[in-house]
Amino acid sequence: MNRLSLERRTKIIACLVEGNSVNGTCRITDTAKHTVLKLLADVATACQQYQDEHLRGLHCRRIECDEIWDFIYAKQKNVPEKLRGKLGFGDVWTWTAICADCKLIPCWHVGTRDADSAWVFMRDLASRLNHRVQLTTDGYGAYLSAVDGAFGTSIDYAMLVKQYGAAPEGEKRYSPAICLGTERTVIHGNPDPAHISTSFVERQNLTMRMGMRRFTRLTNAHSKKLENHRHAVALHFMHYNFARICQTLRCSPAMEAGVADHLWSIEEIVALA
């Protein structure tokens, strides 16, 4: 990999952050698969470390959180008996938080959908915020103890529970269920009812599925190893936070949040490694 020029490394990373698969990137850039994966690992590790260090002391006011499902190695029902129950085989969940104002992703966590992952995720989120925020999550029960343990009562926290009906007749496999209504429940503090919403973080789920081939549904483009999955997520959020212009803000989320003073290029992301 050390023999690759900066131009070629930049082209490989550009392909990956635009939603191309690893095999597709290999064909486009005429690069061996193990070389692409090695570059992904090196750059993503640097991106993880950079964001962990610099996304601190944030002045966010409104945070929305959600979890997005994917699978690694095989779907849960097809995982061999000896591998069941091990993280990295079957269902995996990526917990994400987004600032509703600047659209920054301050942190994320790849793990299981349980109380332990909720606890790790919320503790990480709380450590990055500079003051009291309004937080909205869905109705998943693990958030209750996790938010309480991470923030105590120093937060304005509400849950938004969506009620769904059946999908349209004949389209159950591909069409989402119909949202029949929502229920807002205040858990802590005094959150503004007008801003009890998870719309931005749910829209971010679509951005993830479009920007990372591994998250595409109904394909064989899933991650085969947990490490590569985490690397792809770290690279995606680096590009999203620092190198991608938000259409509503006309700058990157990191610039809007005051974390960056310019729009990063792919070359700068590659240079982190």
N, C-alpha and C positions, 0 to 999 in steps of 0.2 A: 504494500500500500504506500510505502514511503516513496516509491518511484512515480506515483501519480502526480501530475501537475496540479496546481491550484485550480486551474480552469476545469480540469476533468473532475476533480473532487467536488467543485461547485456544481457542475452539471449533474452529478449523481445525487447530491443532496437536494438540488432543485427538483429533480424528478420525484424524489420520495415525498417531499413536503407538498407536492401538487397532487398527491393521491395515486401515484403509480405503484404497482406492486414491485417487489424485489426482482422477480424474474423479468418483468417488463422493463425495469430500470437497467438490468443487465443487457437486454437486447438493444435498448436505445443508446446506451453509452459504450457498448462493446466491452463490457467489463465482467470479469469472473464473479460468480455469486458470492464466494467466500470473501472476496475483496470488498464488495458492496456491503456485506454484513459487518465486516471488520471496520469499515469507515463509519457505518451507522453507529456501531457501538462506541467508537472513540468520540465522535462528535456529540452523540446524545449524552454520554457521560459528562462531557464538558458543559453541555447545555443544562443538565440537571444541577450540577454544582453551581453554575453561574446564577441560575434562577433561585436556588436555595439561599444563596448569599445576598442577592440584591433585592429580592421581593420581600423586604422587611420594612417595618415602620410605615405601612401603607395608610393613607388617609381616606380609605373607602368609607362610605356611609351606608350603602345598601348592598347586602350580599345575598345571593341565591345559590342553593346547593342542590345537587341531584346525583344519581348514580346511573351509569350507562352499562348495559350488559354486552358481553362478548364471550367467546369461548376460545380456549387454547388447546392444541393437540387434537381434540375431538369433542363433539357435543357430549354433554353430560351423560346421556343415555348410552353412548358408545364407548365410554372410557372403560378400559379393562379393570377387572375387580381389584387387582393388586395396586392399581394407581388411584383408585377412587378415594376421595378425601384429601388428596394432596393438591396444594395450590400449584397451578400451572397445568392442570389436567382437567378439562371440562370448563364449567362456568367460571368466569372471572368478571369482576365489576370494577369500573373506574369511577371513583368518587371525584366530583369536580365542584369547584366554587367559582363564581363569577361576580365581579363588581357590576351592579346594574347601571352605574353611571359612566365609568370609563371602560367597561367591557374587559378589564384585565382578569386573567385567570391567576389568582395569587397562589394557589396550591392545588394538588390533586393527589390521589392515592389509588394504586392498583392493588386490589386484594379481593377478599370475599365480601359478601353482603351480610355482615353480622355485626354484633356489638363491638367486637375488638377493632375491626376496620373503621367503624364509625368513630370510636374513641381516638384512634391514631389520627384520623383525618381532621377531626375537630380541634384536637390539641395543636396540630400543625397550623390550622387556620387562625386560631386565637393568637398564636405567637407572632403572626405577621401583621396584625392590625394595631393601629396606633391609638385608637379610642373606641368608644361605644358605637356599635353598628346596629342596624336593623337586619335581621336574618330571617329568610323564608326557606323552608324545606318542604318536601312532600310529607305525607302522613306516615312514613316508615317509622316504626316504634323505636328503633335503635338510636334515632337522633335525640330522643328525649334525655336519656342519661348522658349521652356524649356531649350534648350542648351544655347541660347543667354542670358536668364535670370540667369542661374547658372554660366556660365563661361565667359560671355561677349566675348571679342575678344581674350582672353588668352587661345586659344585652336586651334588646327589644326583639323578641323571637315569636314568630307565628308559623303555624303549619297550614299549608294549602292542600286540601284533599280533593282530587277530581273524581267525579262519579261517571262511570262509563256504561254505555249500553252495548248491545250486540252490533257487530259489523254488518254492513249491507248484505242482503241475501245474495249468495253466489260469489261473494268477494271476501270470504272470511280469511283466506290464506294471506292475501296481500294488502287488504285495506285495514286501517286501524279502527279500533272500536270508536263509537260516537261518544263524545263528551256531553253528558246530559246536564252537568252543573258542577259547581265547586262549593266547598265548605271551608270557611276560614276560622281557624281556632287560635286565639292568642294564648301563648304558653308563658312568656315572661315579659315584663315591662309594658311599654305602651307603643307598639308598632303602629305606624300610619296605615290605616286600612286601604288607602289608595295605592300603596306600594307593597301589599301582600301579594306577591306574584312569583311564579317560577318560569315565566315566559322566556326570559333571556337565557337561563341555563338550559332549558329544553331546546331552544334554538341552537345553543352551543353543541348539543348532542348531534344535531344534523351536521354542523361544521366538522365535527370529529369524524363522522361516518363518511363524509365527502373528502376529507383531507387525509385520511389514513385508510389505505386499501384493506387493512386487517379488520376493520370494523364493518365492512360491507356485508350486508345480510344475504343469505341464500346463494353463497358462492363458496368456493374452496380457497378463498384468499385469507383465511384466518391465520393467526399466529401459530407457529408450531412449537415455539419455546417461549417461556415466560420472560426471559431476559430480553429477547428481541422485541416482545410486546412492550415492555417498559421503555426500552430505548426509543421505539417509534412514538410513544406518547410524549416523552420528554422533548424529542426533536420537534414534534408537532406544536407543542405549546410554546417553545422558544420562537418558532417561526410566527405563530399566531400573535404572541405578545409583543414581539420586537420588530418583526420584518414585514408585517402585513398591514395594509391600510384598512381601517374599519370604515365602511361606506357611510355610516352616520356621523362619525367623528372627523373623517378626512385626515386621520393620522393613526399611528399605531396605538393600541391600548397602553403600552408602556410609556409612550410620550404623553398621553392624556393623564396618566397617573403620576407623572413627574419622575418616573424611574429611568427614562432614557431621554436624551436631548436631540436625537435624530432617528430617522428610519434606518434600521439595520439592513444591510445587504446579505445575500447568501454567503458571499465571501467572508464577511465578518463572522458569521456563525461557524463556518468551516474553520476559520482561524482560531477559534476558541480551543480546538483540539491540538 
